[in-house]
Amino acid sequence: MKQMVQKAGGLPSAGNRLCSGETDPLFARLHASCEAHQRLWNAEAESILLTHFGVTA
C-alpha cells in the first residue's frame, strides 16, 4: 500500500479536500479544531461531532 501511495505522489486530492473540509462544513470545523490542538483529536472536536449527530451526554 505504501508503494502505491508513493507512486501516486501522496494522498489522492479528493482525500485531501475531504480532510481539510473543502467539501463538507462538518469536516471543516473538525479540521480547524484539530489544527488548533497540534493536529490531535480533542474535546472540542468530540463535541462538534457529537452535536452534529445529535448525541447528548
Secondary structure, DSSP 4 states (H G I P E B T S, - for coil): -HHHHHHHTSS-HHHHHHHHTSS-HHHHHHHHHHHHTTT---HHHHHHHHHHTT---
